């Protein structure tokens, strides 16, 4: 059975939703983190994307990772070891109210990751994002590919595989 993958035109609300999450997470984490990066395609004005924010929380090093995990668990996130890999630790949400706050906010769907400042994955995400911002024609080509993959892919894995070749080619060109 085919899993539906939704691709939408750029929505100005994505930036606003990221900013709300940024402010809340930054307040919870206090001085434990270096930065909060909006790294997904929803961060690129004009580009079609799955309406899911990708957010990287950047830390100095993995020495403080256990403390970061504890703080995220307190607001409803959980560490997803099965989606994590070297340099990028994934976190899931227990429900749509995560991160939990006093206002019972229903947050936009988002993927949350923790990376140390020297993470190769973080560098790759930022490099690819910057390249798309600087090369509109390539961004449009990527957007068209994503729409085609969303229509044709049988599942999330085949959708991701289809994007990987394009992304790898761009990263090789950059390096």
C-alpha distance (Angstrom), angle and dihedral (degrees) to the residues before:
residue distance angle dihedral
X1 . . .
X2 3.80 . .
X3 3.82 117.2 .
X4 3.79 111.5 -138.6
X5 3.79 115.4 -121.6
X6 3.79 114.1 -166.1
X7 3.80 120.6 -147.5
X8 3.81 119.1 -175.3
X9 3.77 136.4 -174.5
X10 3.79 115.8 -100.6
X11 3.80 112.8 -69.1
X12 3.82 120.8 -159.7
X13 3.83 87.7 -146.7
X14 3.80 90.1 71.2
X15 3.80 90.6 71.9
X16 3.79 91.5 46.2
X17 3.82 92.0 49.8
X18 3.81 90.6 48.9
X19 3.81 90.5 50.8
X20 3.83 91.3 52.9
X21 3.81 91.6 49.9
X22 3.81 90.7 44.5
X23 3.80 92.1 54.5
X24 3.80 94.5 46.0
X25 3.81 96.2 45.2
X26 3.80 92.0 44.3
X27 3.82 90.1 54.0
X28 3.82 92.1 49.2
X29 3.80 94.4 46.6
X30 3.79 93.8 45.4
X31 3.81 108.2 -176.0
X32 3.82 96.3 -18.3
X33 3.81 94.7 98.5
X34 3.80 134.9 56.4
X35 3.80 98.8 -150.4
X36 3.78 147.2 -21.5
X37 3.80 113.3 -128.9
X38 3.81 127.8 -162.2
X39 3.81 96.0 -146.3
X40 3.78 105.5 160.9
X41 3.77 128.7 96.0
X42 3.82 88.4 -97.6
X43 3.82 84.8 74.0
X44 3.81 93.5 64.5
X45 3.79 113.7 85.2
X46 3.79 112.6 -127.4
X47 3.81 96.8 13.0
X48 3.79 121.7 120.7
X49 3.79 113.1 -123.6
X50 3.76 146.2 161.6
X51 3.83 103.0 -85.5
X52 3.80 92.1 -113.2
X53 3.80 123.0 109.9
X54 3.81 117.2 -131.9
X55 3.78 110.8 -152.7
X56 3.81 127.7 -175.7
X57 3.79 118.2 -160.5
X58 3.80 107.6 -155.1
X59 3.80 119.3 -148.9
X60 3.80 131.1 -176.3
X61 3.81 93.7 -116.4
X62 3.79 141.4 -32.2
X63 3.80 92.9 -90.5
X64 3.81 88.7 88.5
X65 3.82 95.3 40.3
X66 3.85 94.9 102.5
X67 3.81 89.6 54.5
X68 3.82 90.7 48.9
X69 3.82 90.3 50.5
X70 3.82 90.5 52.1
X71 3.80 91.6 51.1
X72 3.81 92.1 48.7
X73 3.81 91.8 47.5
X74 3.82 89.0 54.4
X75 3.83 89.9 61.1
X76 3.81 96.9 43.1
X77 3.80 107.2 -87.9
X78 3.79 123.6 123.5
X79 3.80 130.2 -159.2
X80 3.83 110.5 -105.8
X81 3.78 104.2 -153.5
X82 3.82 92.0 177.4
X83 3.85 91.1 61.6
X84 3.81 95.4 39.1
X85 3.77 127.6 93.8
X86 3.79 138.7 169.7
X87 3.77 108.9 -50.0
X88 3.82 97.5 8.4
X89 3.81 123.4 65.5
X90 3.82 115.8 -167.3
X91 3.80 126.8 -142.4
X92 3.79 128.1 -162.8
X93 3.79 129.8 -155.4
X94 3.80 123.0 -118.2
X95 3.83 90.5 -147.5
X96 3.82 142.9 -17.7
X97 3.82 90.8 -83.2
X98 3.83 90.9 67.0
X99 2.94 121.8 147.4
X100 3.79 84.5 50.7
X101 3.78 115.5 -137.9
X102 3.80 136.3 164.2
X103 3.81 92.5 -96.2
X104 3.83 96.2 58.9
X105 3.80 89.5 -126.4
X106 3.79 117.4 -169.3
X107 3.81 100.8 -138.6
X108 3.77 127.1 -153.5
X109 3.79 113.0 -96.6
X110 3.79 109.7 -87.5
X111 3.78 143.2 167.6
X112 3.78 115.4 -135.3
X113 3.80 125.1 -157.7
X114 3.79 135.1 176.4
X115 3.82 119.2 -144.6
X116 3.76 132.4 172.9
X117 3.80 114.9 -120.8
X118 3.82 92.1 -104.3
X119 3.80 95.1 50.1
X120 3.79 114.0 139.7
X121 3.82 89.0 -150.6
X122 3.80 91.6 55.7
X123 3.80 90.2 49.0
X124 3.82 91.0 50.2
X125 3.81 93.6 49.1
X126 3.80 92.7 49.1
X127 3.83 92.8 44.9
X128 3.81 92.5 50.7
X129 3.80 92.1 45.4
X130 3.81 92.3 49.4
X131 3.81 91.3 47.6
X132 3.81 91.8 53.5
X133 3.82 90.8 48.7
X134 3.81 90.8 52.2
X135 3.84 96.6 42.3
X136 3.79 109.4 50.6
X137 3.80 94.0 177.7
X138 3.81 91.0 55.6
X139 3.81 90.4 46.1
X140 3.81 89.5 53.1
X141 3.80 90.9 48.0
X142 3.80 89.4 51.0
X143 3.80 90.8 48.1
X144 3.81 90.8 51.9
X145 3.81 90.0 49.4
X146 3.82 91.1 51.2
X147 3.81 91.3 51.1
X148 3.80 91.3 48.9
X149 3.80 92.2 47.4
X150 3.81 91.0 48.2
X151 3.82 89.4 54.9
X152 3.81 97.2 41.9
X153 3.82 106.5 32.0
X154 3.77 117.2 100.7
X155 3.81 94.0 -152.3
X156 3.79 144.6 -2.2
X157 3.81 92.5 -88.3
X158 3.81 94.1 57.5
X159 3.82 89.5 45.6
X160 3.81 90.3 53.7
X161 3.82 92.7 44.7
X162 3.80 89.9 52.9
X163 3.80 91.9 53.6
X164 3.81 94.1 44.0
X165 3.81 95.1 69.3
X166 3.82 91.2 52.5
X167 3.81 93.5 45.8
X168 3.82 92.9 46.5
X169 3.82 91.2 51.7
X170 3.81 91.3 52.0
X171 3.80 93.0 46.9
X172 3.81 90.8 50.0
X173 3.80 89.1 51.3
X174 3.82 91.1 50.2
X175 3.81 93.2 49.1
